[in-house]
Amino acid sequence: MSHELLVTILVFAPLLGAAIAGLSGRRIGNIPSQAVTTGLLFLSCALSWTTFFGVAMGDWPDFTVKLLPFINVGDFQSAWSIRIDTLSSVMLIVVTSVSSLVHLYSWGYMSEDDSRPRFFAYLSLFTFAMLALVTAADFMQLFFGWEGVGLASYLLIGFWYKKPTASAAAIKAFVVNRVGDFGFALGIMTVFWMFGSIEFAEIFPQAQSWDGKTWAFLGYSLSALDLACFLLFIGAMGKSAQFFLHTWLPDAMEGPTPVSALIHAATMVTAGVYMVCLLSPMFEYAEGAKTIVTVVGAVTALFAATVGLAQNDIKRVIAYSTCSQLGYMFFAAGVGAYQAAMFHLFTHAFFKALLFLGAGSVIHGMHHEQDMRKMGGLWKYLPFTYAVMTIGTLAITGVGLPNLHLGFAGFYSKDAIIEASWAAGLHNPAAQFAFIISLLAAGLTSFYSWRLAFMTFHGTPKWKHDDHAHAAAQGHDDHASAAQLETHDEPLADAHADDDHGHGHDHKPHESPFPMLIPLGLLAIGAIAAGFAFAESFIGHHQEEFWNGSVFNAATNHILHEMHNAPTWVLWAPLVVTVTGFAIAWFVYILREGMGARLAAQEGPLWRFLYNKWFFDELYDFVFVRGAKLLGDLFWKGGDQKLIDGLGPDGVSKASMLVGKGTGRLQTGYVYHYAFVMLLGIAGLLTYALFQFRG
């Protein structure tokens, strides 16, 4: 099989699965729909790994497959193409590996849902859109994939459309991303104005020639590259939920848990990081834009980590963790360590998918309960889930020994970002800020990650039978069917727990079925070994041969070299803050169990500030939602009704009505009234004639 045919099948196999399940799912049934979509995803995954080893190991050259014309308008030329290099091949294995495991996991998780063909069709459509995005050879196809994952996320977040909160969350994600996409579209227009092309192969070689050139607007001179890169980064802020455009990400938890894993680990939210690394030939000469990326990424990392401290929904804690980790990736790219950003994206996909799917296993075993305050002591009942989530926690907190260069996946990638920000901070104030924030956020990450583990699996059990039986009716249901959500019936998983899990009438927590445990085991292996296995290739001494020019560093960028010369205290600082966060969590939630609940019950100003997510939703509601309504009322009631209609049609009709009423009073119908008026008229006429005669 030729390289071109292989990658074509790789990209379009999920689309074929989505079409079969989406258009014929009702006729062929649930199991065939699941089998087709999942089988094609595993085929795409196998071909992705084949492509990755072929390109990254040097056996295959970089190549582009041009399939058909896309848009041709004057000088604006776009062809549907599949661009394969090391960067895109890394994204291929991330997307297809996690997506295929999510498909398999969903066999067990969605087993009681009556809309499985639609669900699996949406999952495959999501994967196809992301594959189209990461293999794009120009901005037009990139934008197509960009909007495709936005559409698929809307469909998946609102999958249970009869659940009001799910529909609202889907709309919120769609609207917030449109804000970012507006900036992204302006960025593409700016690039076309600058380079006369939207093809990456034509743009990247010209990027350095625009260094120092400006664009005059309203008397101001702006750096052209800074402007283009900043506008493109606005799109990344929306898609990757960075500070100011982050509010949609936690609400996306209203979708089924497999959706959360797919969005947060491998697809939509990683698109922004990938785009910045892909456009490294432009960003390397846009210092102003890189500074903005660094600061926004660092602020996001800190903001999301602080909010995660006070959340009680198990999925929302992990969601804010994703937001924080994306901040790490962005400020790594902002300081010029694009390879470290991609390495963290790669390792993060494994342990974040593991944590989300593990949380889904907990929710499934707890009969759809998501509130960690109603859990505790689950390690005895969910031993496998407990083991793999502990591995995921060790990975995300970056546990490892710097002197031995041995640790879990997050140790290699997150510590590399911290070291890179330290190296860049030697001559960059923004990077110094990012370095300080990275250590603080690492400590907070350790605390809220172990808080989740301790509240869920340790301590005194706080669950009851009634909590399980009525979780769906009280809004905690995570994967009851749409019909159940509408009628508030008892969750099907409870009704069939006796048959599926062999507990008789025992409603104690139970381990998940086998199709859900297999992906957890495979992801746990990735969370353990992905860092150790690929560190040398991604950020080590052989990284130039590995990336083969797909990620660009300017001649003045020596971050990857300087980060390896970090002093001992920088190497050990992440472990110190991680252990500190663990110790505080152990003290609050294990040694002094109930202390955290007592602190929260006091509802102090700091707790309220963090619990309400820095009041961003309230602020946006006041400024934008109510502000837009007020502005609309002003134009509607003041401008349209009173001014335009008042002076226009309504005013004319009112004047006509008043004149009509006035003249109508003159028509009395009495002859003597008319005779009297005629007499007055004759008298007036005679008076006029008399005066005229005298004159």
ChimeraX attribute file (.defattr): number of C-alpha atoms within 10 A of each C-alpha:
attribute: neighborCount
match mode: 1-to-1
recipient: residues
	/A:1	5
	/A:2	6
	/A:3	16
	/A:4	16
	/A:5	10
	/A:6	15
	/A:7	22
	/A:8	16
	/A:9	16
	/A:10	25
	/A:11	26
	/A:12	20
	/A:13	22
	/A:14	31
	/A:15	25
	/A:16	19
	/A:17	27
	/A:18	29
	/A:19	17
	/A:20	18
	/A:21	29
	/A:22	20
	/A:23	14
	/A:24	15
	/A:25	22
	/A:26	14
	/A:27	11
	/A:28	13
	/A:29	13
	/A:30	20
	/A:31	13
	/A:32	16
	/A:33	26
	/A:34	23
	/A:35	17
	/A:36	18
	/A:37	29
	/A:38	25
	/A:39	18
	/A:40	22
	/A:41	32
	/A:42	21
	/A:43	17
	/A:44	28
	/A:45	24
	/A:46	16
	/A:47	20
	/A:48	25
	/A:49	18
	/A:50	16
	/A:51	26
	/A:52	23
	/A:53	15
	/A:54	18
	/A:55	24
	/A:56	21
	/A:57	15
	/A:58	15
	/A:59	10
	/A:60	15
	/A:61	15
	/A:62	16
	/A:63	13
	/A:64	17
	/A:65	18
	/A:66	13
	/A:67	12
	/A:68	10
	/A:69	11
	/A:70	12
	/A:71	13
	/A:72	10
	/A:73	7
	/A:74	6
	/A:75	10
	/A:76	13
	/A:77	16
	/A:78	20
	/A:79	19
	/A:80	19
	/A:81	20
	/A:82	24
	/A:83	21
	/A:84	27
	/A:85	23
	/A:86	24
	/A:87	25
	/A:88	23
	/A:89	23
	/A:90	24
	/A:91	26
	/A:92	26
	/A:93	22
	/A:94	23
	/A:95	27
	/A:96	29
	/A:97	22
	/A:98	25
	/A:99	30
	/A:100	26
	/A:101	25
	/A:102	26
	/A:103	28
	/A:104	24
	/A:105	23
	/A:106	25
	/A:107	21
	/A:108	17
	/A:109	25
	/A:110	19
	/A:111	16
	/A:112	16
	/A:113	18
	/A:114	14
	/A:115	17
	/A:116	24
	/A:117	27
	/A:118	22
	/A:119	26
	/A:120	28
	/A:121	28
	/A:122	26
	/A:123	30
	/A:124	28
	/A:125	26
	/A:126	29
	/A:127	33
	/A:128	27
	/A:129	26
	/A:130	31
	/A:131	26
	/A:132	24
	/A:133	29
	/A:134	28
	/A:135	26
	/A:136	25
	/A:137	24
	/A:138	23
	/A:139	22
	/A:140	22
	/A:141	24
	/A:142	21
	/A:143	18
	/A:144	16
	/A:145	25
	/A:146	25
	/A:147	21
	/A:148	21
	/A:149	27
	/A:150	24
	/A:151	18
	/A:152	23
	/A:153	27
	/A:154	23
	/A:155	22
	/A:156	28
	/A:157	28
	/A:158	24
	/A:159	23
	/A:160	25
	/A:161	19
	/A:162	16
	/A:163	19
	/A:164	14
	/A:165	18
	/A:166	23
	/A:167	19
	/A:168	17
	/A:169	23
	/A:170	27
	/A:171	18
	/A:172	18
	/A:173	27
	/A:174	20
	/A:175	16
	/A:176	19
	/A:177	24
	/A:178	17
	/A:179	16
	/A:180	22
	/A:181	25
	/A:182	15
	/A:183	21
	/A:184	25
	/A:185	18
	/A:186	17
	/A:187	22
	/A:188	20
	/A:189	18
	/A:190	20
	/A:191	23
	/A:192	18
	/A:193	12
	/A:194	18
	/A:195	15
	/A:196	15
	/A:197	20
	/A:198	24
	/A:199	21
	/A:200	16
	/A:201	11
	/A:202	13
	/A:203	20
	/A:204	17
	/A:205	11
	/A:206	14
	/A:207	20
	/A:208	16
	/A:209	10
	/A:210	16
	/A:211	17
	/A:212	13
	/A:213	12
	/A:214	15
	/A:215	13
	/A:216	10
	/A:217	8
	/A:218	5
	/A:219	7
	/A:220	8
	/A:221	11
	/A:222	14
	/A:223	18
	/A:224	20
	/A:225	28
	/A:226	23
	/A:227	20
	/A:228	25
	/A:229	27
	/A:230	23
	/A:231	25
	/A:232	28
	/A:233	26
	/A:234	25
	/A:235	27
	/A:236	29
	/A:237	29
	/A:238	30
	/A:239	30
	/A:240	29
	/A:241	30
	/A:242	29
	/A:243	22
	/A:244	13
	/A:245	21
	/A:246	22
	/A:247	20
	/A:248	21
	/A:249	26
	/A:250	20
	/A:251	19
	/A:252	30
	/A:253	25
	/A:254	28
	/A:255	26
	/A:256	24
	/A:257	27
	/A:258	25
	/A:259	27
	/A:260	28
	/A:261	29
	/A:262	28
	/A:263	26
	/A:264	28
	/A:265	28
	/A:266	28
	/A:267	28
	/A:268	26
	/A:269	24
	/A:270	27
	/A:271	22
	/A:272	26
	/A:273	25
	/A:274	24
	/A:275	17
	/A:276	23
	/A:277	26
	/A:278	20
	/A:279	19
	/A:280	25
	/A:281	23
	/A:282	25
	/A:283	27
	/A:284	24
	/A:285	21
	/A:286	24
	/A:287	19
	/A:288	17
	/A:289	23
	/A:290	26
	/A:291	19
	/A:292	18
	/A:293	29
	/A:294	27
	/A:295	22
	/A:296	20
	/A:297	30
	/A:298	32
	/A:299	22
	/A:300	28
	/A:301	32
	/A:302	25
	/A:303	22
	/A:304	29
	/A:305	29
	/A:306	24
	/A:307	23
	/A:308	28
	/A:309	21
	/A:310	21
	/A:311	21
	/A:312	18
	/A:313	18
	/A:314	24
	/A:315	28
	/A:316	23
	/A:317	23
	/A:318	26
	/A:319	24
	/A:320	28
	/A:321	26
	/A:322	27
	/A:323	27
	/A:324	30
	/A:325	28
	/A:326	29
	/A:327	34
	/A:328	33
	/A:329	33
	/A:330	35
	/A:331	35
	/A:332	35
	/A:333	29
	/A:334	33
	/A:335	29
	/A:336	29
	/A:337	31
	/A:338	29
	/A:339	28
	/A:340	28
	/A:341	29
	/A:342	26
	/A:343	27
	/A:344	27
	/A:345	25
	/A:346	27
	/A:347	29
	/A:348	32
	/A:349	26
	/A:350	31
	/A:351	31
	/A:352	29
	/A:353	30
	/A:354	31
	/A:355	28
	/A:356	27
	/A:357	31
	/A:358	28
	/A:359	24
	/A:360	29
	/A:361	29
	/A:362	28
	/A:363	26
	/A:364	25
	/A:365	25
	/A:366	29
	/A:367	30
	/A:368	26
	/A:369	28
	/A:370	25
	/A:371	18
	/A:372	23
	/A:373	17
	/A:374	17
	/A:375	24
	/A:376	18
	/A:377	17
	/A:378	28
	/A:379	18
	/A:380	13
	/A:381	17
	/A:382	19
	/A:383	14
	/A:384	18
	/A:385	28
	/A:386	23
	/A:387	16
	/A:388	23
	/A:389	26
	/A:390	20
	/A:391	21
	/A:392	32
	/A:393	26
	/A:394	24
	/A:395	30
	/A:396	29
	/A:397	29
	/A:398	24
	/A:399	23
	/A:400	21
	/A:401	14
	/A:402	18
	/A:403	9
	/A:404	7
	/A:405	10
	/A:406	14
	/A:407	19
	/A:408	28
	/A:409	35
	/A:410	31
	/A:411	27
	/A:412	28
	/A:413	31
	/A:414	30
	/A:415	26
	/A:416	25
	/A:417	30
	/A:418	28
	/A:419	28
	/A:420	30
	/A:421	32
	/A:422	26
	/A:423	25
	/A:424	26
	/A:425	18
	/A:426	11
	/A:427	10
	/A:428	15
	/A:429	12
	/A:430	21
	/A:431	27
	/A:432	18
	/A:433	17
	/A:434	33
	/A:435	26
	/A:436	15
	/A:437	23
	/A:438	30
	/A:439	21
	/A:440	19
	/A:441	28
	/A:442	30
	/A:443	24
	/A:444	26
	/A:445	31
	/A:446	28
	/A:447	26
	/A:448	26
	/A:449	25
	/A:450	23
	/A:451	27
	/A:452	27
	/A:453	22
	/A:454	23
	/A:455	28
	/A:456	26
	/A:457	24
	/A:458	20
	/A:459	18
	/A:460	15
	/A:461	15
	/A:462	15
	/A:463	19
	/A:464	14
	/A:465	14
	/A:466	9
	/A:467	17
	/A:468	23
	/A:469	20
	/A:470	20
	/A:471	22
	/A:472	23
	/A:473	16
	/A:474	10
	/A:475	15
	/A:476	20
	/A:477	25
	/A:478	23
	/A:479	27
	/A:480	25
	/A:481	22
	/A:482	17
	/A:483	15
	/A:484	19
	/A:485	22
	/A:486	14
	/A:487	10
	/A:488	17
	/A:489	15
	/A:490	18
	/A:491	24
	/A:492	17
	/A:493	22
	/A:494	19
	/A:495	12
	/A:496	13
	/A:497	18
	/A:498	14
	/A:499	11
	/A:500	13
	/A:501	14
	/A:502	11
	/A:503	13
	/A:504	11
	/A:505	10
	/A:506	11
	/A:507	18
	/A:508	15
	/A:509	23
	/A:510	22
	/A:511	21
	/A:512	23
	/A:513	17
	/A:514	12
	/A:515	16
	/A:516	24
	/A:517	21
	/A:518	14
	/A:519	23
	/A:520	30
	/A:521	16
	/A:522	14
	/A:523	27
	/A:524	24
	/A:525	19
	/A:526	24
	/A:527	29
	/A:528	22
	/A:529	18
	/A:530	24
	/A:531	26
	/A:532	19
	/A:533	12
	/A:534	17
	/A:535	20
	/A:536	14
	/A:537	18
	/A:538	24
	/A:539	26
	/A:540	16
	/A:541	14
	/A:542	12
	/A:543	16
	/A:544	17
	/A:545	13
	/A:546	21
	/A:547	22
	/A:548	17
	/A:549	15
	/A:550	19
	/A:551	20
	/A:552	23
	/A:553	21
	/A:554	13
	/A:555	7
	/A:556	7
	/A:557	15
	/A:558	15
	/A:559	20
	/A:560	24
	/A:561	14
	/A:562	15
	/A:563	21
	/A:564	16
	/A:565	14
	/A:566	15
	/A:567	11
	/A:568	10
	/A:569	9
	/A:570	19
	/A:571	19
	/A:572	15
	/A:573	17
	/A:574	27
	/A:575	23
	/A:576	16
	/A:577	21
	/A:578	23
	/A:579	18
	/A:580	16
	/A:581	23
	/A:582	21
	/A:583	14
	/A:584	17
	/A:585	24
	/A:586	17
	/A:587	13
	/A:588	17
	/A:589	21
	/A:590	18
	/A:591	12
	/A:592	11
	/A:593	17
	/A:594	15
	/A:595	14
	/A:596	17
	/A:597	12
	/A:598	10
	/A:599	12
	/A:600	15
	/A:601	10
	/A:602	10
	/A:603	12
	/A:604	10
	/A:605	9
	/A:606	12
	/A:607	17
	/A:608	15
	/A:609	16
	/A:610	19
	/A:611	19
	/A:612	15
	/A:613	20
	/A:614	16
	/A:615	13
	/A:616	15
	/A:617	13
	/A:618	13
	/A:619	12
	/A:620	14
	/A:621	13
	/A:622	13
	/A:623	13
	/A:624	13
	/A:625	13
	/A:626	13
	/A:627	13
	/A:628	13
	/A:629	13
	/A:630	13
	/A:631	14
	/A:632	13
	/A:633	13
	/A:634	13
	/A:635	14
	/A:636	14
	/A:637	14
	/A:638	15
	/A:639	14
	/A:640	15
	/A:641	15
	/A:642	15
	/A:643	15
	/A:644	15
	/A:645	15
	/A:646	16
	/A:647	14
	/A:648	13
	/A:649	11
	/A:650	15
	/A:651	15
	/A:652	13
	/A:653	13
	/A:654	13
	/A:655	12
	/A:656	12
	/A:657	12
	/A:658	12
	/A:659	11
	/A:660	11
	/A:661	11
	/A:662	11
	/A:663	10
	/A:664	10
	/A:665	8
	/A:666	10
	/A:667	10
	/A:668	9
	/A:669	8
	/A:670	8
	/A:671	9
	/A:672	9
	/A:673	13
	/A:674	14
	/A:675	11
	/A:676	11
	/A:677	12
	/A:678	12
	/A:679	12
	/A:680	12
	/A:681	12
	/A:682	12
	/A:683	12
	/A:684	12
	/A:685	11
	/A:686	12
	/A:687	12
	/A:688	11
	/A:689	12
	/A:690	11
	/A:691	9
	/A:692	9
	/A:693	8
	/A:694	6
	/A:695	6
